[in-house]
Amino acid sequence: QKISFQASNPGQFENDSDVLWQRGHVPETIAYHGHVGINTDAPDEALVVCGNAKVMGRVMHPSDSRAKQNIREVDTNEQLRRITQMRLVEYDYKPEFASVMGIKDT
């Protein structure tokens, strides 16, 4: 099977040595080694989506119970004692970060 991509700027993919998209190690996957931006031309993380995202399936996260084993109840009183030792803070976003991220209430 072939995987095809079409860019809005054809010159963007002229040099085959600069191709960052690759077939993944797992069947039916592709890999990109760099940052990917959707509705942004300046992604600063592996994937940046500026806008809404719709997921038509599951989102797996390391915190997902499906990725864990040996899950057990803990002593609630001990955990509450530990929480009272935590440092709690309030903060405001920096205006330049808030404007880039589309955050209205900083």
C-alpha positions as CSV (number, residue, x, y, z in Angstrom):
1,Q,0.0,0.0,0.0
2,K,1.2,3.5,-0.8
3,I,0.7,6.6,1.4
4,S,0.3,9.9,-0.4
5,F,0.4,13.5,0.8
6,Q,-0.4,16.6,-1.0
7,A,1.0,20.0,0.1
8,S,-0.5,23.3,-0.7
9,N,3.0,24.5,-1.7
10,P,4.4,21.9,-4.1
11,G,7.9,23.2,-3.7
12,Q,7.7,22.2,0.0
13,F,8.5,18.6,-0.8
14,E,10.9,18.9,-3.7
15,N,13.9,17.6,-1.9
16,D,13.5,13.9,-1.1
17,S,16.3,13.9,1.4
18,D,14.3,16.3,3.6
19,V,11.2,14.0,3.8
20,L,10.2,13.6,7.5
21,W,7.1,11.4,7.0
22,Q,7.9,7.7,7.1
23,R,6.1,4.4,7.2
24,G,5.8,3.4,10.8
25,H,7.2,0.2,12.4
26,V,3.7,-1.0,13.1
27,P,1.5,-1.8,10.1
28,E,-0.9,0.9,8.9
29,T,1.0,3.7,10.7
30,I,3.1,6.7,9.6
31,A,5.7,8.6,11.6
32,Y,6.8,12.2,11.4
33,H,9.9,13.3,13.2
34,G,9.3,16.9,14.1
35,H,6.4,19.2,15.1
36,V,3.0,19.1,13.4
37,G,0.6,22.0,13.5
38,I,-3.0,22.1,12.5
39,N,-4.3,25.7,11.9
40,T,-0.9,27.0,13.0
41,D,2.4,27.4,11.2
42,A,4.4,27.6,14.4
43,P,3.9,24.4,16.4
44,D,6.0,24.2,19.5
45,E,5.1,20.7,20.6
46,A,4.9,17.3,18.8
47,L,1.2,18.1,17.9
48,V,-0.5,21.5,18.2
49,V,-4.1,21.9,17.3
50,C,-5.5,25.4,17.2
51,G,-9.2,24.9,17.1
52,N,-11.6,22.1,18.1
53,A,-10.7,18.5,17.8
54,K,-13.2,15.7,17.3
55,V,-12.2,12.2,18.3
56,M,-14.3,9.4,16.8
57,G,-12.7,6.7,19.0
58,R,-10.7,6.4,22.2
59,V,-8.0,8.7,23.5
60,M,-5.3,6.7,25.3
61,H,-3.3,8.5,27.9
62,P,-0.7,7.0,30.4
63,S,-3.3,7.8,33.1
64,D,-5.9,5.6,31.4
65,S,-6.9,2.6,33.6
66,R,-6.6,0.3,30.5
67,A,-2.8,0.9,30.6
68,K,-2.4,0.0,34.3
69,Q,-2.4,-3.1,36.5
70,N,-2.3,-3.8,40.2
71,I,-4.8,-1.0,40.9
72,R,-5.8,-1.0,44.6
73,E,-7.5,1.2,47.1
74,V,-5.4,3.4,49.4
75,D,-5.8,4.7,53.0
76,T,-7.9,7.8,52.5
77,N,-6.7,9.4,55.8
78,E,-3.1,9.0,54.8
79,Q,-3.7,10.5,51.4
80,L,-5.6,13.5,52.9
81,R,-2.6,14.1,55.2
82,R,-0.3,14.1,52.2
83,I,-2.6,16.6,50.3
84,T,-2.3,19.0,53.2
85,Q,1.4,19.1,52.7
86,M,1.1,20.1,49.0
87,R,1.9,23.6,47.8
88,L,-1.2,25.1,46.2
89,V,-1.0,28.2,44.0
90,E,-3.1,30.5,41.9
91,Y,-1.8,32.1,38.7
92,D,-2.5,34.2,35.7
93,Y,-1.4,33.4,32.2
94,K,1.1,35.7,30.6
95,P,-0.7,37.9,28.1
96,E,1.5,36.8,25.1
97,F,0.8,33.1,25.9
98,A,-2.9,33.6,26.4
99,S,-3.3,35.5,23.0
100,V,-1.4,32.8,21.1
101,M,-3.4,30.0,22.7
102,G,-6.8,31.8,22.3
103,I,-7.4,32.0,26.1
104,K,-9.7,34.8,27.0
105,D,-9.9,34.5,30.8
106,T,-6.2,34.7,31.9
